């Protein structure tokens, strides 16, 4: 039976990983699903964690990139010939194609194993969805998200992205909040411009009733108003 840590680079999975090491628990592999859509700070952070724990984190990458899927064309059905565009809000293809499927493919090579997931004690709904071979140690230990945050701060091992974002995810995620999009626009202008280009090319709106350009107009107006009142 192999013991695999499903690692995201976020506070919960990092805290769980370090606590498992402190408890001398068996860990055969640490697996990170690299979608290719991480913010640039993520990769040096992974290297920092690797240096701290003294072992490598396995990067699992999808066969095709986000752009490959985004510009793919439907071959059948009512949308034949049209590009996929942004993932739909319900049943998004991005998570399945860029994370779930590559991880499942990798897991098949492991044989019988336990996958450790970083669900904290204040995530009961997520805990209830765990599969038989998955374990959420933080939940079982009664450790909350806030406790994970403080634990990593004390070790100087908190992902620097938490200085900007409350939750981490892909830079182009359609589920991110308006405040996260403001940060993307301000701190990552190249990625913001790429998202605007995707918006032009997508037959599907970024959010159910809103495009990225709608947000751009809103943010531009906020800038103008701020200038007037300064």
C-alpha positions in Angstrom: 0.0 0.0 0.0 1.5 3.3 -1.1 1.0 6.6 0.6 0.6 9.6 -1.7 0.2 13.2 -0.7 -2.0 15.2 -3.1 -0.2 18.6 -3.0 -1.6 21.9 -4.3 0.9 24.4 -2.9 -1.9 25.9 -0.8 -1.7 26.4 2.9 -3.8 23.3 3.9 -1.9 20.7 1.8 1.4 22.2 2.8 0.5 22.1 6.5 -0.7 18.6 6.2 2.5 17.5 4.4 4.8 19.0 7.0 2.7 17.6 9.9 2.9 14.1 8.3 6.7 14.5 8.1 6.9 15.7 11.7 4.8 12.6 12.8 7.1 10.3 10.7 4.2 9.1 8.7 5.0 7.1 5.5 5.0 9.2 2.3 5.9 7.4 -1.0 5.2 10.4 -3.3 4.1 14.0 -3.2 2.1 14.9 -6.3 1.4 18.3 -7.7 -1.0 18.7 -10.7 0.7 21.4 -12.8 -2.0 22.9 -15.0 0.4 25.4 -16.5 -1.9 28.1 -15.2 -0.2 28.8 -11.9 0.8 32.3 -10.9 4.6 32.8 -11.3 5.3 32.8 -7.6 4.1 29.2 -7.3 7.2 27.6 -8.8 9.9 29.1 -6.6 7.6 28.3 -3.7 7.5 24.7 -4.6 11.3 24.7 -4.8 11.4 26.3 -1.3 9.2 23.5 0.1 11.3 20.9 -1.6 14.5 22.3 -0.1 12.8 22.4 3.4 11.6 18.8 3.3 14.7 17.5 1.4 12.8 15.7 -1.3 11.3 16.4 -4.7 7.6 17.0 -5.5 6.4 15.1 -8.5 4.9 17.4 -11.2 2.0 15.8 -13.2 1.2 17.7 -16.4 -1.8 17.3 -18.7 -1.3 15.9 -22.2 -2.7 19.1 -23.8 -2.5 22.7 -22.5 -5.4 25.0 -21.5 -5.0 26.8 -24.9 -5.1 23.5 -26.7 -8.5 22.8 -25.2 -9.7 26.4 -25.4 -9.2 26.6 -29.1 -10.3 23.1 -29.8 -13.3 22.8 -32.1 -16.4 20.7 -31.5 -16.6 17.8 -33.9 -20.2 16.8 -33.4 -23.5 18.1 -32.0 -25.1 21.5 -32.2 -21.8 23.3 -31.6 -19.9 21.6 -34.4 -17.1 23.8 -35.8 -17.1 26.2 -32.8 -14.2 26.5 -30.4 -14.6 25.3 -26.8 -13.7 28.7 -25.4 -14.0 29.4 -21.7 -15.1 26.4 -19.5 -18.8 26.5 -18.7 -19.6 27.5 -15.1 -21.3 24.2 -14.6 -19.3 21.1 -15.5 -16.1 23.0 -16.5 -13.8 21.0 -18.7 -10.7 22.7 -17.3 -10.6 20.8 -13.9 -11.3 17.4 -15.5 -8.8 17.7 -18.4 -6.0 19.6 -16.7 -6.1 18.0 -13.2 -8.5 15.1 -12.6 -7.6 13.0 -15.7 -3.8 13.4 -15.5 -3.9 12.5 -11.8 -6.1 9.5 -12.4 -3.8 8.3 -15.1 -0.8 8.7 -12.8 -2.7 7.0 -9.9 -3.3 3.9 -12.1 0.5 3.4 -12.2 0.7 3.3 -8.4 -1.5 0.3 -7.7 -3.3 0.2 -4.4 -2.7 3.4 -2.5 -4.0 6.0 -0.1 -4.2 9.6 -1.3 -3.9 12.3 1.4 -6.0 15.4 0.7 -5.6 18.7 2.4 -9.2 19.3 3.6 -9.3 21.2 6.9 -11.6 20.7 9.9 -13.9 23.5 8.7 -14.6 21.8 5.3 -17.2 19.1 6.3 -18.9 19.2 2.9 -15.7 18.4 1.0 -14.8 15.8 3.6 -18.1 13.9 2.9 -17.2 13.7 -0.8 -14.0 11.8 -0.2 -13.5 8.5 -2.0 -12.7 5.3 -0.2 -9.0 5.5 -1.0 -8.7 9.2 0.2 -8.0 10.5 3.6 -8.2 14.1 5.0 -5.8 14.1 7.9 -6.4 17.8 8.9 -10.1 17.1 9.2 -9.4 14.1 11.3 -7.0 16.0 13.5 -9.4 18.9 14.0 -7.1 21.4 12.4 -8.8 24.4 10.7 -7.7 26.5 7.8 -6.7 29.4 10.1 -4.6 27.1 12.2 -2.8 25.9 9.0 -2.1 29.6 8.1 -0.6 30.4 11.5 1.4 27.1 11.5 3.1 28.0 8.2 3.6 31.6 9.1 5.5 30.5 12.2 7.8 28.4 9.9 8.1 31.1 7.3 6.7 28.7 4.8 3.4 30.3 3.8 3.0 30.7 0.1 3.6 34.4 -0.8 0.5 34.4 -3.0 -1.5 34.5 0.3 -0.3 38.1 0.7 -2.6 38.9 -2.3 -5.2 36.2 -2.5 -7.4 34.5 0.1 -7.6 31.3 -2.0 -5.2 30.1 -4.6 -6.1 28.9 -8.1 -5.4 29.3 -11.8 -4.8 32.8 -13.0 -7.6 32.5 -15.6 -10.1 30.7 -13.4 -13.7 31.8 -14.2 -14.6 31.2 -10.5 -12.3 33.8 -9.1 -13.8 36.9 -7.4 -13.9 40.4 -8.7 -11.2 41.4 -6.2 -8.9 38.7 -7.5 -9.4 40.0 -11.1 -8.5 43.5 -9.9 -5.2 42.0 -8.5 -4.6 40.1 -11.8 -5.1 43.4 -13.8 -2.8 45.4 -11.4 0.0 42.9 -10.6 0.0 40.7 -13.7 -0.7 42.9 -16.7 0.7 40.3 -19.2 -1.7 37.7 -17.9 -4.5 40.2 -17.8 -4.0 41.0 -21.5 -3.9 37.3 -22.3 -7.2 36.9 -20.5 -8.7 39.7 -22.5 -7.6 38.0 -25.7 -9.2 34.8 -24.6 -12.3 36.8 -23.9 -12.4 38.0 -27.5 -11.9 34.5 -28.9 -14.3 32.7 -26.6 -17.9 31.9 -27.8 -18.7 31.4 -24.1 -18.8 34.2 -21.5 -16.2 34.3 -18.8 -19.0 34.2 -16.2 -22.6 33.4 -16.7 -23.7 37.0 -17.4 -20.4 38.9 -17.7 -17.3 39.0 -19.9 -13.8 39.9 -19.0 -14.2 43.1 -21.0 -17.2 44.0 -18.8 -14.9 43.8 -15.8 -12.3 45.8 -17.7 -14.8 48.6 -18.3 -15.8 48.6 -14.6 -12.2 48.7 -13.5 -11.3 51.5 -15.9 -14.2 53.5 -14.6 -13.0 52.9 -11.0 -9.6 54.2 -12.0 -11.1 57.4 -13.6 -13.2 58.0 -10.5 -10.3 57.5 -8.2 -8.3 60.1 -10.3 -11.1 62.6 -10.0 -11.4 62.3 -6.2 -7.6 62.3 -5.6 
